[in-house]
Structure formats: structure tokens, C-alpha cells
Amino acid sequence: MKLVPLSDRVVLQQVEAEEKTASGILLSSASQEKPQEALVIAVGPGGLVDGKEVTMQVSQGQKVIYSKYAGTEVKLDGQEYVIVRQNDILAVVE
């Protein structure tokens, strides 16, 4: 099965959360912060959104940082994804 986003939506797959702090302390899964870094899996076509023309600025395969509480979490075929609007993406990681 394949997720195909509509309008200005982007499908993201989160990168794994850090299991260790910078000083080497191991974190339990309960104390790990939700990662804000993700890989772009699919990008919607853009177009007219809320009366404004939207051009998509991200593309499949890019690594991005998105707003902490943005989007909708979806589980499909054993994989977890987050579907966000393009304006919830804060930066592209190069």
C-alpha cells in the first residue's frame, strides 16, 4: 500500500530517537523525546490551498525538521508515518 498526500500535505517518516545523551547516558524509551527530524516519503501536488497558490518546496528523499506537535500520525503496513502540511516543515537538513 502507498500513501499519496493531497494538496499541500507531506508524508514524513521519523528518524530514530537518540538512545544516548551527549555525555553517554542511556535513555529508556519512555524518556526519549519525540524526534523532530524526518525523511520526506511523499509530497502532495500543491495547488490552490485556502485561496492561495502553494508551490511545494520539499521533495522526496530530503531530510527535514518539522514542528514538534504538527501533523497526524499514521501506521500503515507496520511502518509509522506523520502527515503534515508543508508550512509545518521548518527547515531542510543538508
N, C-alpha and C positions, 0 to 999 in steps of 0.2 A: 504494500500500500504506500502511496506517496502523498505528502501534504503539498497542496498548491495554494499559496496565500492569495487573497483577493485584495484589490485596491492598494493601499499603501502599507500593507502588512508584510512582516518579515518573519520567517521561521528560523529560530536560533537553537543551537544545541550547546548547553553549558559545558565549559571545560571543567575538569575535575577540581574539587575544592582542595586547598592545601591541607595536608595531613600533619604538617610540622610547621612550627613557628620559625622565624629567622634565627632564633637562638637555639633551635634544635628540640624544643619541647613537642612531644607528640600530642595531637588533639584527638579527642573522641569524636565520633561522627555527630553527636548532639551539640558539641561546642564549635563545630566548624561553621564559618559564615557562608551564607549562600554566595556562590561566585557571581560576579557581575560581568565576567568575561565569557564570550561565547563565539562559536563559529557560525557563520551565516550558511544555512542549509538551502533556503529558497527565498526568492524575492518576488513580491507581487508586481503587477504591471504599472502601478502608479495611476495617473489619470486625474480625473476631477474628484476631489475629496473636499467635502464641506464648502463647495462653491469655489475652490481654488485648485489650480493646476499643480499637481505634485509630480516631480521628476525623481525617480529613485536614484539615490546617491551611493548605495552599497550594492555589492554584487556577491554572488555565491562564492564561498570559499574564503571570504575575508574574516579576520578575527576582529571583533568589536567589543566595546564596553557599553552596557545599557543601564538604564535607571534601575535602582535596586528593587522597587516594588512594581515594576511595569510588567504588562503582558499577562497572558493566560497560559498556565502550564498544561501540557497535553502529553499523555502517554500513548504511544502507538507502536505496535509490534515490539514491545519490550524496551523501547527507547523513550527517553523523556525529552520533550521539546518545549520551548517557550515561543509563543506567537506575540509579537509586539508591533506597534505602529513605528514607522520609520523615525518619527520625531522623538521616540523613546530611546533611540540609539544616540549615545553621547559622543563617541569617538571611534575611529578605526585604528587598530593596533598594527603598526608596520614593523 
